[in-house]
């Protein structure tokens, strides 16, 4: 059994002691802490997410494994004793972002490379983050965005952080695999990996690219999507009831799950319109189709929901273009 397989077995069994032992054993063998974090823990966490996505693991099991992985990261970090000689970096998740493992790994990698790091954790309210930056004056703030539906909020948070005079770098899958949505928001200081973030911080010139972008012009279609969110969800659910009559017998738990899923479609559509890139919505709908299929939910239900939203948004051409792309993606999924 490989070290990764052993760690996954421990996570599957919710055995925190065994999981931590795998990582510490590698450190005792002389494997660098950064390697353990990136090649073992990060890869294991990706596998945890995949097992939830394909319905091998329940939400509860995924949460248990994630909590244990966080303990493994802490155990590895406790073995690293590098003097903080390079300055102070604050690492934080956006408000509403609960995927804290990736930025926690970034924080430990930076700490291992000689930075003083303050990790603020998951879902940090913007006002509290800005207040912290004013109070402590770090050399930089690193923001994590895992879900692209958070891009409009990311835009606002970046602007608020820059207004404090703090250089900002960003990372996370929410900005796109190649960082294209970070650039769309005027953020050039995007790092695809923890080592890339560390290397970026080592070069003072990156701060010149971290200056405030010109104010974003008001977008009536994005504003309409946010204002009409409840209406869009209601129209989609009504259409689903009509197409799939057994849904009327759903218990409260299943109905709440349906409302949540439809709400995600609206939120990702809004973000897609915000950055004006249909691929954002298309990628989300392809992922959604995989998740629903793994759970035995008809993928056609997403087409029904999107068609209902299109009828509500018939006077919003950009939103319709994004919805059309989403339907095309689902049809070939």
C-alpha positions in Angstrom: 0.0 0.0 0.0 1.4 3.4 -1.0 1.5 6.3 1.5 -1.4 8.0 -0.4 -3.5 4.8 -0.3 -2.7 4.4 3.4 -3.8 8.0 4.1 -7.0 7.5 2.1 -7.8 4.3 4.0 -7.4 6.3 7.3 -9.6 9.1 6.0 -12.2 6.5 4.8 -12.2 5.0 8.3 -12.3 8.5 10.0 -9.1 7.4 11.8 -7.4 10.7 12.7 -4.5 9.0 14.6 -3.6 6.8 11.6 -3.9 9.7 9.1 -1.6 11.9 11.1 0.9 9.0 11.6 1.2 8.6 7.8 2.3 12.2 7.4 4.6 12.3 10.4 6.3 9.1 9.3 7.2 10.7 6.0 8.6 13.7 7.8 10.7 11.4 9.9 12.1 9.8 6.7 13.3 13.2 5.6 10.6 14.0 3.1 10.2 17.9 3.1 7.0 19.2 4.7 6.1 21.0 1.6 6.2 17.8 -0.4 4.0 16.0 2.2 1.5 18.8 2.0 1.3 19.1 -1.8 1.9 15.5 -2.9 0.1 13.7 -0.1 -2.5 15.8 1.7 -3.6 18.0 -1.3 -3.9 15.0 -3.5 -5.8 13.1 -0.9 -8.2 16.0 -0.4 -8.9 16.1 -4.2 -9.7 12.4 -4.0 -12.1 13.1 -1.1 -13.9 15.6 -3.3 -14.0 13.2 -6.2 -15.5 10.4 -4.0 -18.3 12.8 -2.9 -18.9 13.9 -6.5 -19.4 10.4 -7.8 -21.6 9.6 -4.8 -19.2 7.1 -3.3 -19.1 9.1 -0.1 -21.9 11.0 1.7 -21.6 14.7 2.7 -21.0 13.6 6.3 -18.2 11.2 5.3 -16.6 13.9 3.2 -16.8 16.4 6.0 -15.2 14.0 8.4 -12.3 13.3 6.0 -11.8 17.0 5.4 -11.7 17.7 9.1 -9.1 15.0 9.6 -7.0 16.3 6.7 -7.0 19.7 8.4 -5.6 18.0 11.5 -2.9 16.4 9.3 -2.0 19.8 7.9 -1.7 21.2 11.5 0.5 18.2 12.5 2.8 18.7 9.6 3.0 22.5 10.2 3.9 21.9 13.8 7.1 20.1 12.7 8.3 23.1 10.6 10.5 25.6 12.4 11.6 28.2 9.9 12.3 31.8 11.2 9.8 34.3 9.7 12.2 36.6 8.0 10.4 37.6 4.8 7.4 39.6 6.0 3.8 39.1 6.9 1.1 37.6 4.7 -2.6 37.2 5.6 -4.3 34.2 3.9 -8.1 34.2 3.9 -11.2 32.7 2.2 -13.8 34.9 0.8 -17.1 35.4 2.8 -19.3 32.4 1.9 -16.3 30.2 0.9 -16.0 27.2 3.2 -13.3 25.2 1.4 -10.5 26.0 3.7 -8.0 23.1 3.0 -6.4 24.6 -0.1 -5.6 28.0 1.4 -4.5 26.3 4.7 -2.0 24.4 2.6 -0.9 27.6 1.0 -0.4 29.2 4.4 1.8 26.3 5.6 3.9 26.4 2.4 4.5 30.1 2.8 5.3 29.6 6.5 7.8 26.9 5.6 9.5 29.4 3.2 10.1 32.0 5.9 6.9 34.1 5.9 5.0 35.1 8.9 1.5 33.9 8.0 -1.9 34.7 9.5 -4.5 32.3 8.3 -8.0 33.7 9.0 -9.9 30.6 7.9 -13.1 30.0 6.0 -15.8 32.5 5.1 -14.3 35.7 6.5 -16.7 38.7 6.3 -15.2 41.4 4.2 -15.6 44.1 6.8 -13.7 42.0 9.4 -10.9 41.2 6.8 -10.5 44.9 5.9 -10.4 45.8 9.6 -7.7 43.2 10.2 -5.6 44.6 7.4 -5.9 48.1 8.7 -5.0 47.0 12.2 -2.0 44.8 11.3 -0.7 46.2 8.1 0.6 43.0 6.4 2.8 43.0 3.4 0.2 41.2 1.3 -3.1 39.4 1.5 -3.8 36.1 -0.3 -7.5 35.4 -1.1 -8.9 32.0 -2.0 -11.9 31.4 -4.2 -12.9 27.8 -4.8 -16.3 28.3 -6.4 -16.6 30.6 -9.4 -20.1 31.7 -8.2 -18.1 33.8 -5.7 -16.4 35.9 -8.4 -18.6 39.0 -8.0 -17.9 38.9 -4.3 -14.2 38.3 -5.0 -14.2 41.5 -7.2 -15.6 43.5 -4.3 -13.2 42.0 -1.7 -10.1 42.6 -3.8 -11.2 46.2 -4.3 -11.8 46.6 -0.5 -8.4 45.1 0.3 -6.6 47.2 -2.2 -8.2 50.3 -0.7 -6.3 49.6 2.5 -3.1 49.8 0.5 -2.4 46.1 0.9 -1.2 44.2 -2.2 -3.5 41.4 -3.2 -2.8 38.0 -4.8 -5.5 35.4 -5.5 -5.8 31.7 -6.1 -8.2 28.8 -6.2 -10.2 27.0 -8.8 -12.9 29.6 -8.7 -10.7 31.9 -10.9 -10.5 29.2 -13.6 -7.8 26.6 -14.3 -5.7 29.2 -16.0 -6.7 32.2 -13.9 -8.6 33.7 -16.8 -11.4 35.0 -14.6 -8.9 36.7 -12.2 -7.6 38.6 -15.3 -11.2 39.3 -16.3 -11.6 41.1 -12.9 -8.4 43.0 -13.4 -6.3 40.9 -11.0 -3.0 40.0 -12.6 -1.5 38.6 -9.4 -3.0 35.1 -9.7 -1.1 32.0 -8.5 -2.2 28.5 -9.7 -0.4 26.7 -6.8 1.1 27.3 -3.4 4.7 27.2 -4.7 3.7 29.7 -7.4 2.2 32.0 -4.7 5.5 31.8 -2.8 7.5 32.6 -5.9 5.3 35.5 -6.7 5.7 37.0 -3.3 9.5 36.7 -3.6 9.5 39.2 -6.5 8.7 42.8 -5.5 7.6 43.7 -9.0 4.3 41.8 -8.5 3.1 44.6 -6.3 3.1 47.0 -9.2 0.5 44.8 -10.9 -1.6 44.7 -7.8 -2.9 48.2 -8.1 -6.6 49.1 -8.1 -8.4 48.4 -11.4 -10.7 51.0 -12.9 -14.2 50.9 -11.4 -16.4 48.3 -13.0 -19.3 49.7 -14.9 -22.8 48.8 -13.7 -24.2 45.7 -15.4 -28.0 45.8 -15.7 -28.2 42.1 -16.6 -26.2 41.0 -13.6 -28.2 43.3 -11.3 -31.4 41.9 -12.7 -30.3 38.3 -12.1 -29.5 39.1 -8.4 -32.8 41.0 -8.0 -34.9 38.3 -9.6 -33.1 35.4 -8.0 -36.2 34.2 -6.0 -38.4 34.6 -9.1 -36.0 32.5 -11.2 -35.8 29.8 -8.6 -39.6 29.7 -8.3 -40.1 29.5 -12.1 -37.7 26.7 -12.4 -39.2 24.7 -9.5 -42.7 25.1 -10.9 -41.5 23.8 -14.3 -39.9 20.8 -12.5 -43.1 20.0 -10.7 -45.0 20.1 -14.0 -42.4 17.9 -15.8 -41.8 15.5 -12.9 -45.0 15.1 -10.9 -43.5 12.7 -8.3 -41.6 15.8 -7.1 -44.7 17.0 -5.4 -44.3 14.2 -2.9 -40.8 15.2 -1.9 -40.2 15.5 1.8 -38.7 18.6 3.2 -35.1 17.4 2.9 -35.4 16.6 -0.8 -37.3 19.8 -1.5 -34.6 21.8 0.2 -31.9 20.0 -1.8 -33.8 20.8 -5.0 -34.1 24.5 -4.1 -30.4 24.6 -3.2 -29.5 23.0 -6.6 -31.6 25.4 -8.5 -30.2 28.3 -6.5 -26.7 27.2 -7.5 -27.7 27.4 -11.2 -28.9 30.9 -10.7 -25.7 31.9 -8.8 -23.3 30.5 -11.3 -25.3 32.0 -14.2 -25.0 35.4 -12.4 -21.3 35.0 -12.0 -20.9 33.9 -15.6 -22.8 37.0 -16.8 -20.7 39.1 -14.4 -17.4 38.1 -16.1 -19.2 37.7 -19.5 -17.8 34.2 -20.2 -20.2 31.4 -21.1 -17.6 28.8 -20.3 -18.0 29.5 -16.6 -21.6 28.5 -16.7 -20.9 25.7 -19.1 -18.2 24.2 -16.8 -20.6 24.3 -13.9 -23.4 22.7 -15.8 -21.2 19.9 -17.0 -20.1 19.3 -13.4 -23.7 19.4 -12.2 -24.8 16.9 -14.8 -22.1 14.5 -13.5 -23.1 14.9 -9.9 -26.8 14.5 -10.7 -26.2 11.4 -12.9 -24.2 9.8 -10.1 -27.2 10.2 -7.8 -29.8 8.9 -10.2 -31.3 12.3 -10.9 -32.5 12.9 -14.5 -30.0 15.3 -16.1 -32.9 16.5 -18.2 -34.1 18.3 -15.1 -31.4 20.9 -15.5 -32.7 21.6 -19.0 -36.2 22.1 -17.7 -34.9 24.5 -15.0 -32.8 26.5 -17.5 -35.6 26.7 -20.0 -37.9 28.1 -17.3 -35.3 30.7 -16.4 -35.0 31.6 -20.1 -38.7 32.4 -20.3 -38.3 34.7 -17.3 -35.2 36.4 -18.8 -36.5 36.7 -22.4 -35.5 40.4 -22.4 -31.9 39.7 -21.2 -29.9 38.7 -24.3 -26.6 38.0 -22.5 -28.2 35.8 -19.9 -30.1 33.9 -22.6 -26.8 33.3 -24.4 -25.3 31.8 -21.3 -28.3 29.7 -20.6 -28.3 28.4 -24.2 -24.7 27.4 -23.8 -25.5 25.6 -20.5 -28.3 23.6 -22.3 -25.9 22.6 -25.1 -23.3 21.4 -22.6 -25.9 19.3 -20.7 -27.2 17.7 -23.9 -23.8 16.2 -24.7 -22.9 15.4 -21.1 
